[in-house]
Amino acid sequence: VAGDGKPYQVPMLAQLSVFRSGSTRTPNGLWYNFIELPYHGESISMLIALPTESSTPLSAIIPHISTKTIDSWMNTMVPKRMQLVL
């Protein structure tokens, strides 16, 4: 929020790099993307999953994410050069 009380949306992070990522769908057919953000020389990473369609709420895919799902992501991600903006 600016000094005049007006809210502004700004990216918290912007980076052009190679990230491991992929896409999949839930059992009921909702597509979503996932990306791995490495930290500390790739010994630690954060995984982010977002629905492909902006009209699909995050709550629609969360129940379908489990350790088994994450293992599947880790085995299917491919490196891609992309602009990441969070």
Biopython code that builds the backbone (N, CA, C, O; Angstrom):
import numpy as np
from Bio.PDB.StructureBuilder import StructureBuilder

atoms = [
    (1, "VAL", "N", (0.865, -1.169, 0.000)),
    (1, "VAL", "CA", (0.000, 0.000, 0.000)),
    (1, "VAL", "C", (0.904, 1.221, 0.000)),
    (1, "VAL", "O", (1.822, 1.342, 0.810)),
    (2, "ALA", "N", (0.617, 2.124, -0.933)),
    (2, "ALA", "CA", (1.396, 3.355, -1.055)),
    (2, "ALA", "C", (0.978, 4.357, 0.018)),
    (2, "ALA", "O", (-0.012, 4.160, 0.724)),
    (3, "GLY", "N", (1.747, 5.428, 0.123)),
    (3, "GLY", "CA", (1.460, 6.469, 1.100)),
    (3, "GLY", "C", (0.088, 7.086, 0.932)),
    (3, "GLY", "O", (-0.499, 7.571, 1.899)),
    (4, "ASP", "N", (-0.436, 7.073, -0.303)),
    (4, "ASP", "CA", (-1.764, 7.642, -0.550)),
    (4, "ASP", "C", (-2.886, 6.637, -0.259)),
    (4, "ASP", "O", (-4.058, 6.922, -0.506)),
    (5, "GLY", "N", (-2.520, 5.456, 0.269)),
    (5, "GLY", "CA", (-3.517, 4.444, 0.598)),
    (5, "GLY", "C", (-3.903, 3.544, -0.551)),
    (5, "GLY", "O", (-4.734, 2.650, -0.387)),
    (6, "LYS", "N", (-3.311, 3.765, -1.720)),
    (6, "LYS", "CA", (-3.634, 2.983, -2.915)),
    (6, "LYS", "C", (-2.810, 1.687, -2.938)),
    (6, "LYS", "O", (-1.588, 1.735, -2.801)),
    (7, "PRO", "N", (-3.469, 0.523, -3.111)),
    (7, "PRO", "CA", (-2.708, -0.734, -3.155)),
    (7, "PRO", "C", (-2.075, -0.962, -4.530)),
    (7, "PRO", "O", (-2.663, -0.638, -5.562)),
    (8, "TYR", "N", (-0.886, -1.515, -4.519)),
    (8, "TYR", "CA", (-0.179, -1.862, -5.748)),
    (8, "TYR", "C", (0.301, -3.300, -5.639)),
    (8, "TYR", "O", (0.728, -3.742, -4.572)),
    (9, "GLN", "N", (0.230, -4.030, -6.750)),
    (9, "GLN", "CA", (0.785, -5.372, -6.797)),
    (9, "GLN", "C", (2.130, -5.298, -7.498)),
    (9, "GLN", "O", (2.238, -4.775, -8.606)),
    (10, "VAL", "N", (3.146, -5.824, -6.845)),
    (10, "VAL", "CA", (4.487, -5.836, -7.419)),
    (10, "VAL", "C", (5.069, -7.240, -7.271)),
    (10, "VAL", "O", (4.783, -7.929, -6.291)),
    (11, "PRO", "N", (5.884, -7.668, -8.235)),
    (11, "PRO", "CA", (6.510, -8.981, -8.099)),
    (11, "PRO", "C", (7.517, -8.968, -6.949)),
    (11, "PRO", "O", (8.250, -7.997, -6.767)),
    (12, "MET", "N", (7.545, -10.043, -6.186)),
    (12, "MET", "CA", (8.486, -10.156, -5.078)),
    (12, "MET", "C", (9.810, -10.748, -5.553)),
    (12, "MET", "O", (10.853, -10.533, -4.936)),
    (13, "LEU", "N", (9.759, -11.487, -6.644)),
    (13, "LEU", "CA", (10.941, -12.137, -7.176)),
    (13, "LEU", "C", (10.783, -12.225, -8.685)),
    (13, "LEU", "O", (9.726, -12.613, -9.183)),
    (14, "ALA", "N", (11.826, -11.869, -9.405)),
    (14, "ALA", "CA", (11.839, -12.042, -10.861)),
    (14, "ALA", "C", (13.221, -12.560, -11.234)),
    (14, "ALA", "O", (14.235, -11.969, -10.861)),
    (15, "GLN", "N", (13.257, -13.662, -11.969)),
    (15, "GLN", "CA", (14.532, -14.263, -12.321)),
    (15, "GLN", "C", (14.410, -15.028, -13.630)),
    (15, "GLN", "O", (13.481, -15.815, -13.817)),
    (16, "LEU", "N", (15.354, -14.791, -14.534)),
    (16, "LEU", "CA", (15.464, -15.560, -15.770)),
    (16, "LEU", "C", (16.528, -16.617, -15.526)),
    (16, "LEU", "O", (17.689, -16.288, -15.281)),
    (17, "SER", "N", (16.142, -17.872, -15.590)),
    (17, "SER", "CA", (17.078, -18.949, -15.293)),
    (17, "SER", "C", (16.525, -20.270, -15.829)),
    (17, "SER", "O", (15.451, -20.312, -16.429)),
    (18, "VAL", "N", (17.264, -21.325, -15.604)),
    (18, "VAL", "CA", (16.808, -22.673, -15.946)),
    (18, "VAL", "C", (16.240, -23.296, -14.674)),
    (18, "VAL", "O", (16.929, -23.401, -13.659)),
    (19, "PHE", "N", (14.979, -23.705, -14.744)),
    (19, "PHE", "CA", (14.304, -24.337, -13.619)),
    (19, "PHE", "C", (13.759, -25.682, -14.072)),
    (19, "PHE", "O", (13.346, -25.837, -15.221)),
    (20, "ARG", "N", (13.760, -26.648, -13.172)),
    (20, "ARG", "CA", (13.104, -27.929, -13.457)),
    (20, "ARG", "C", (11.613, -27.734, -13.228)),
    (20, "ARG", "O", (11.195, -27.208, -12.197)),
    (21, "SER", "N", (10.817, -28.165, -14.200)),
    (21, "SER", "CA", (9.372, -27.966, -14.088)),
    (21, "SER", "C", (8.634, -29.032, -14.887)),
    (21, "SER", "O", (9.232, -29.833, -15.606)),
    (22, "GLY", "N", (7.324, -29.011, -14.737)),
    (22, "GLY", "CA", (6.494, -29.951, -15.471)),
    (22, "GLY", "C", (5.026, -29.622, -15.297)),
    (22, "GLY", "O", (4.664, -28.615, -14.687)),
    (23, "SER", "N", (4.198, -30.476, -15.836)),
    (23, "SER", "CA", (2.752, -30.309, -15.674)),
    (23, "SER", "C", (2.110, -31.692, -15.605)),
    (23, "SER", "O", (2.647, -32.675, -16.115)),
    (24, "THR", "N", (0.972, -31.736, -14.973)),
    (24, "THR", "CA", (0.217, -32.981, -14.830)),
    (24, "THR", "C", (-1.234, -32.616, -14.568)),
    (24, "THR", "O", (-1.599, -31.441, -14.565)),
    (25, "ARG", "N", (-2.048, -33.622, -14.351)),
    (25, "ARG", "CA", (-3.453, -33.339, -14.051)),
    (25, "ARG", "C", (-3.918, -34.185, -12.877)),
    (25, "ARG", "O", (-3.352, -35.235, -12.572)),
    (26, "THR", "N", (-4.955, -33.697, -12.238)),
    (26, "THR", "CA", (-5.560, -34.421, -11.126)),
    (26, "THR", "C", (-6.385, -35.577, -11.691)),
    (26, "THR", "O", (-6.641, -35.606, -12.894)),
    (27, "PRO", "N", (-6.805, -36.528, -10.858)),
    (27, "PRO", "CA", (-7.645, -37.628, -11.354)),
    (27, "PRO", "C", (-8.936, -37.158, -12.025)),
    (27, "PRO", "O", (-9.483, -37.861, -12.875)),
    (28, "ASN", "N", (-9.425, -35.972, -11.648)),
    (28, "ASN", "CA", (-10.652, -35.471, -12.294)),
    (28, "ASN", "C", (-10.357, -34.517, -13.453)),
    (28, "ASN", "O", (-11.248, -33.799, -13.906)),
    (29, "GLY", "N", (-9.100, -34.507, -13.939)),
    (29, "GLY", "CA", (-8.776, -33.808, -15.174)),
    (29, "GLY", "C", (-8.368, -32.355, -15.075)),
    (29, "GLY", "O", (-8.323, -31.677, -16.102)),
    (30, "LEU", "N", (-8.069, -31.838, -13.890)),
    (30, "LEU", "CA", (-7.618, -30.449, -13.761)),
    (30, "LEU", "C", (-6.103, -30.396, -13.954)),
    (30, "LEU", "O", (-5.348, -31.015, -13.204)),
    (31, "TRP", "N", (-5.675, -29.652, -14.965)),
    (31, "TRP", "CA", (-4.247, -29.530, -15.248)),
    (31, "TRP", "C", (-3.607, -28.510, -14.326)),
    (31, "TRP", "O", (-4.214, -27.495, -13.983)),
    (32, "TYR", "N", (-2.361, -28.792, -13.925)),
    (32, "TYR", "CA", (-1.598, -27.828, -13.144)),
    (32, "TYR", "C", (-0.112, -27.966, -13.460)),
    (32, "TYR", "O", (0.349, -29.011, -13.918)),
    (33, "ASN", "N", (0.618, -26.897, -13.206)),
    (33, "ASN", "CA", (2.055, -26.840, -13.434)),
    (33, "ASN", "C", (2.775, -26.883, -12.097)),
    (33, "ASN", "O", (2.226, -26.480, -11.072)),
    (34, "PHE", "N", (3.997, -27.369, -12.116)),
    (34, "PHE", "CA", (4.826, -27.359, -10.913)),
    (34, "PHE", "C", (6.247, -26.985, -11.299)),
    (34, "PHE", "O", (6.685, -27.235, -12.422)),
    (35, "ILE", "N", (6.957, -26.386, -10.360)),
    (35, "ILE", "CA", (8.311, -25.914, -10.595)),
    (35, "ILE", "C", (9.128, -26.113, -9.330)),
    (35, "ILE", "O", (8.614, -26.010, -8.216)),
    (36, "GLU", "N", (10.402, -26.398, -9.520)),
    (36, "GLU", "CA", (11.318, -26.561, -8.394)),
    (36, "GLU", "C", (12.231, -25.344, -8.323)),
    (36, "GLU", "O", (12.872, -24.981, -9.310)),
    (37, "LEU", "N", (12.286, -24.718, -7.155)),
    (37, "LEU", "CA", (13.177, -23.584, -6.928)),
    (37, "LEU", "C", (14.297, -24.040, -5.998)),
    (37, "LEU", "O", (14.064, -24.242, -4.806)),
    (38, "PRO", "N", (15.521, -24.207, -6.533)),
    (38, "PRO", "CA", (16.618, -24.716, -5.707)),
    (38, "PRO", "C", (17.194, -23.644, -4.776)),
    (38, "PRO", "O", (17.199, -22.453, -5.089)),
    (39, "TYR", "N", (17.672, -24.107, -3.634)),
    (39, "TYR", "CA", (18.353, -23.257, -2.653)),
    (39, "TYR", "C", (19.634, -23.952, -2.226)),
    (39, "TYR", "O", (19.732, -25.177, -2.301)),
    (40, "HIS", "N", (20.606, -23.187, -1.784)),
    (40, "HIS", "CA", (21.838, -23.724, -1.199)),
    (40, "HIS", "C", (22.475, -24.796, -2.077)),
    (40, "HIS", "O", (22.693, -25.923, -1.632)),
    (41, "GLY", "N", (22.770, -24.441, -3.316)),
    (41, "GLY", "CA", (23.451, -25.375, -4.199)),
    (41, "GLY", "C", (22.652, -26.614, -4.522)),
    (41, "GLY", "O", (23.219, -27.688, -4.726)),
    (42, "GLU", "N", (21.356, -26.478, -4.571)),
    (42, "GLU", "CA", (20.428, -27.541, -4.942)),
    (42, "GLU", "C", (20.294, -28.649, -3.895)),
    (42, "GLU", "O", (19.703, -29.691, -4.181)),
    (43, "SER", "N", (20.832, -28.444, -2.684)),
    (43, "SER", "CA", (20.638, -29.454, -1.640)),
    (43, "SER", "C", (19.262, -29.321, -0.992)),
    (43, "SER", "O", (18.768, -30.262, -0.371)),
    (44, "ILE", "N", (18.652, -28.154, -1.139)),
    (44, "ILE", "CA", (17.306, -27.888, -0.624)),
    (44, "ILE", "C", (16.531, -27.218, -1.750)),
    (44, "ILE", "O", (17.098, -26.422, -2.498)),
    (45, "SER", "N", (15.255, -27.524, -1.880)),
    (45, "SER", "CA", (14.461, -26.849, -2.903)),
    (45, "SER", "C", (13.032, -26.651, -2.419)),
    (45, "SER", "O", (12.559, -27.328, -1.507)),
    (46, "MET", "N", (12.366, -25.707, -3.055)),
    (46, "MET", "CA", (10.952, -25.456, -2.792)),
    (46, "MET", "C", (10.185, -25.842, -4.042)),
    (46, "MET", "O", (10.605, -25.523, -5.154)),
    (47, "LEU", "N", (9.073, -26.521, -3.872)),
    (47, "LEU", "CA", (8.214, -26.885, -4.991)),
    (47, "LEU", "C", (6.959, -26.026, -4.950)),
    (47, "LEU", "O", (6.354, -25.837, -3.894)),
    (48, "ILE", "N", (6.580, -25.512, -6.106)),
    (48, "ILE", "CA", (5.368, -24.701, -6.230)),
    (48, "ILE", "C", (4.478, -25.359, -7.270)),
    (48, "ILE", "O", (4.949, -25.757, -8.336)),
    (49, "ALA", "N", (3.198, -25.474, -6.964)),
    (49, "ALA", "CA", (2.215, -26.011, -7.910)),
    (49, "ALA", "C", (1.096, -24.998, -8.067)),
    (49, "ALA", "O", (0.594, -24.455, -7.083)),
    (50, "LEU", "N", (0.709, -24.748, -9.315)),
    (50, "LEU", "CA", (-0.379, -23.817, -9.612)),
    (50, "LEU", "C", (-1.247, -24.376, -10.729)),
    (50, "LEU", "O", (-0.731, -24.965, -11.679)),
    (51, "PRO", "N", (-2.559, -24.199, -10.626)),
    (51, "PRO", "CA", (-3.442, -24.635, -11.708)),
    (51, "PRO", "C", (-3.079, -23.941, -13.023)),
    (51, "PRO", "O", (-2.671, -22.780, -13.024)),
    (52, "THR", "N", (-3.227, -24.651, -14.131)),
    (52, "THR", "CA", (-2.947, -24.081, -15.448)),
    (52, "THR", "C", (-3.934, -22.973, -15.788)),
    (52, "THR", "O", (-3.546, -21.932, -16.319)),
    (53, "GLU", "N", (-5.198, -23.193, -15.487)),
    (53, "GLU", "CA", (-6.238, -22.195, -15.760)),
    (53, "GLU", "C", (-6.388, -21.261, -14.566)),
    (53, "GLU", "O", (-6.534, -21.720, -13.433)),
    (54, "SER", "N", (-6.352, -19.963, -14.811)),
    (54, "SER", "CA", (-6.477, -19.001, -13.709)),
    (54, "SER", "C", (-7.840, -19.077, -13.029)),
    (54, "SER", "O", (-7.992, -18.620, -11.896)),
    (55, "SER", "N", (-8.823, -19.647, -13.703)),
    (55, "SER", "CA", (-10.158, -19.778, -13.105)),
    (55, "SER", "C", (-10.262, -20.978, -12.149)),
    (55, "SER", "O", (-11.244, -21.104, -11.418)),
    (56, "THR", "N", (-9.257, -21.850, -12.156)),
    (56, "THR", "CA", (-9.257, -23.008, -11.258)),
    (56, "THR", "C", (-8.643, -22.603, -9.927)),
    (56, "THR", "O", (-7.501, -22.144, -9.895)),
    (57, "PRO", "N", (-9.370, -22.760, -8.830)),
    (57, "PRO", "CA", (-8.806, -22.383, -7.533)),
    (57, "PRO", "C", (-7.724, -23.369, -7.089)),
    (57, "PRO", "O", (-7.775, -24.555, -7.413)),
    (58, "LEU", "N", (-6.763, -22.862, -6.353)),
    (58, "LEU", "CA", (-5.707, -23.712, -5.815)),
    (58, "LEU", "C", (-6.292, -24.834, -4.962)),
    (58, "LEU", "O", (-5.757, -25.942, -4.927)),
    (59, "SER", "N", (-7.377, -24.542, -4.286)),
    (59, "SER", "CA", (-8.021, -25.547, -3.428)),
    (59, "SER", "C", (-8.517, -26.764, -4.216)),
    (59, "SER", "O", (-8.792, -27.808, -3.624)),
    (60, "ALA", "N", (-8.633, -26.644, -5.531)),
    (60, "ALA", "CA", (-9.086, -27.773, -6.353)),
    (60, "ALA", "C", (-7.983, -28.804, -6.585)),
    (60, "ALA", "O", (-8.275, -29.969, -6.853)),
    (61, "ILE", "N", (-6.715, -28.386, -6.485)),
    (61, "ILE", "CA", (-5.621, -29.343, -6.711)),
    (61, "ILE", "C", (-4.960, -29.804, -5.415)),
    (61, "ILE", "O", (-4.369, -30.884, -5.383)),
    (62, "ILE", "N", (-5.044, -29.018, -4.354)),
    (62, "ILE", "CA", (-4.358, -29.358, -3.100)),
    (62, "ILE", "C", (-4.712, -30.752, -2.579)),
    (62, "ILE", "O", (-3.808, -31.470, -2.152)),
    (63, "PRO", "N", (-5.976, -31.169, -2.591)),
    (63, "PRO", "CA", (-6.286, -32.513, -2.066)),
    (63, "PRO", "C", (-5.617, -33.656, -2.833)),
    (63, "PRO", "O", (-5.544, -34.778, -2.331)),
    (64, "HIS", "N", (-5.138, -33.383, -4.026)),
    (64, "HIS", "CA", (-4.540, -34.418, -4.866)),
    (64, "HIS", "C", (-3.016, -34.459, -4.749)),
    (64, "HIS", "O", (-2.365, -35.259, -5.421)),
    (65, "ILE", "N", (-2.446, -33.605, -3.903)),
    (65, "ILE", "CA", (-0.993, -33.561, -3.742)),
    (65, "ILE", "C", (-0.610, -34.360, -2.497)),
    (65, "ILE", "O", (-1.096, -34.108, -1.395)),
    (66, "SER", "N", (0.271, -35.325, -2.712)),
    (66, "SER", "CA", (0.740, -36.198, -1.629)),
    (66, "SER", "C", (2.235, -36.446, -1.831)),
    (66, "SER", "O", (2.815, -35.974, -2.809)),
    (67, "THR", "N", (2.850, -37.174, -0.923)),
    (67, "THR", "CA", (4.260, -37.507, -1.111)),
    (67, "THR", "C", (4.452, -38.342, -2.377)),
    (67, "THR", "O", (5.470, -38.206, -3.056)),
    (68, "LYS", "N", (3.504, -39.187, -2.695)),
    (68, "LYS", "CA", (3.566, -39.982, -3.931)),
    (68, "LYS", "C", (3.515, -39.061, -5.155)),
    (68, "LYS", "O", (4.250, -39.266, -6.121)),
    (69, "THR", "N", (2.648, -38.051, -5.109)),
    (69, "THR", "CA", (2.545, -37.084, -6.207)),
    (69, "THR", "C", (3.858, -36.336, -6.380)),
    (69, "THR", "O", (4.345, -36.169, -7.498)),
    (70, "ILE", "N", (4.424, -35.890, -5.271)),
    (70, "ILE", "CA", (5.678, -35.136, -5.328)),
    (70, "ILE", "C", (6.803, -36.015, -5.860)),
    (70, "ILE", "O", (7.625, -35.542, -6.645)),
    (71, "ASP", "N", (6.860, -37.279, -5.454)),
    (71, "ASP", "CA", (7.850, -38.205, -6.016)),
    (71, "ASP", "C", (7.701, -38.296, -7.531)),
    (71, "ASP", "O", (8.696, -38.338, -8.255)),
    (72, "SER", "N", (6.467, -38.326, -8.007)),
    (72, "SER", "CA", (6.207, -38.372, -9.441)),
    (72, "SER", "C", (6.712, -37.100, -10.120)),
    (72, "SER", "O", (7.320, -37.164, -11.188)),
    (73, "TRP", "N", (6.461, -35.949, -9.504)),
    (73, "TRP", "CA", (6.958, -34.681, -10.066)),
    (73, "TRP", "C", (8.476, -34.742, -10.210)),
    (73, "TRP", "O", (9.024, -34.406, -11.260)),
    (74, "MET", "N", (9.150, -35.175, -9.139)),
    (74, "MET", "CA", (10.611, -35.183, -9.125)),
    (74, "MET", "C", (11.176, -36.062, -10.243)),
    (74, "MET", "O", (12.254, -35.788, -10.770)),
    (75, "ASN", "N", (10.444, -37.115, -10.599)),
    (75, "ASN", "CA", (10.904, -38.029, -11.648)),
    (75, "ASN", "C", (10.553, -37.571, -13.055)),
    (75, "ASN", "O", (11.093, -38.105, -14.024)),
    (76, "THR", "N", (9.660, -36.591, -13.189)),
    (76, "THR", "CA", (9.221, -36.183, -14.527)),
    (76, "THR", "C", (9.597, -34.747, -14.892)),
    (76, "THR", "O", (9.399, -34.329, -16.033)),
    (77, "MET", "N", (10.136, -33.990, -13.936)),
    (77, "MET", "CA", (10.493, -32.599, -14.246)),
    (77, "MET", "C", (11.627, -32.546, -15.262)),
    (77, "MET", "O", (12.525, -33.388, -15.261)),
    (78, "VAL", "N", (11.566, -31.544, -16.125)),
    (78, "VAL", "CA", (12.625, -31.319, -17.100)),
    (78, "VAL", "C", (13.117, -29.880, -16.964)),
    (78, "VAL", "O", (12.334, -28.985, -16.644)),
    (79, "PRO", "N", (14.412, -29.653, -17.206)),
    (79, "PRO", "CA", (14.935, -28.291, -17.114)),
    (79, "PRO", "C", (14.439, -27.441, -18.281)),
    (79, "PRO", "O", (14.454, -27.874, -19.433)),
    (80, "LYS", "N", (14.001, -26.222, -17.963)),
    (80, "LYS", "CA", (13.557, -25.272, -18.986)),
    (80, "LYS", "C", (14.045, -23.886, -18.606)),
    (80, "LYS", "O", (14.033, -23.505, -17.436)),
    (81, "ARG", "N", (14.469, -23.146, -19.603)),
    (81, "ARG", "CA", (14.839, -21.747, -19.363)),
    (81, "ARG", "C", (13.547, -20.939, -19.365)),
    (81, "ARG", "O", (12.778, -20.992, -20.324)),
    (82, "MET", "N", (13.309, -20.188, -18.286)),
    (82, "MET", "CA", (12.071, -19.412, -18.198)),
    (82, "MET", "C", (12.243, -18.201, -17.308)),
    (82, "MET", "O", (13.161, -18.125, -16.492)),
    (83, "GLN", "N", (11.344, -17.265, -17.485)),
    (83, "GLN", "CA", (11.260, -16.079, -16.641)),
    (83, "GLN", "C", (10.283, -16.399, -15.520)),
    (83, "GLN", "O", (9.093, -16.599, -15.766)),
    (84, "LEU", "N", (10.779, -16.448, -14.296)),
    (84, "LEU", "CA", (9.941, -16.727, -13.133)),
    (84, "LEU", "C", (9.639, -15.413, -12.427)),
    (84, "LEU", "O", (10.553, -14.658, -12.096)),
    (85, "VAL", "N", (8.372, -15.143, -12.199)),
    (85, "VAL", "CA", (7.956, -13.937, -11.476)),
    (85, "VAL", "C", (6.993, -14.365, -10.389)),
    (85, "VAL", "O", (5.952, -14.961, -10.664)),
    (86, "LEU", "N", (7.349, -14.057, -9.152)),
    (86, "LEU", "CA", (6.492, -14.382, -8.006)),
    (86, "LEU", "C", (6.076, -13.100, -7.316)),
    (86, "LEU", "O", (5.350, -13.142, -6.322)),
]
sb = StructureBuilder()
sb.init_structure("model")
sb.init_model(0)
sb.init_chain("A")
sb.init_seg("    ")
for serial, (resi, resn, name, xyz) in enumerate(atoms, 1):
    if name == "N":
        sb.init_residue(resn, " ", resi, " ")
    sb.init_atom(name, np.array(xyz, "f"), 0.0, 1.0, " ", f" {name:<3s}", serial, name[0])
structure = sb.get_structure()
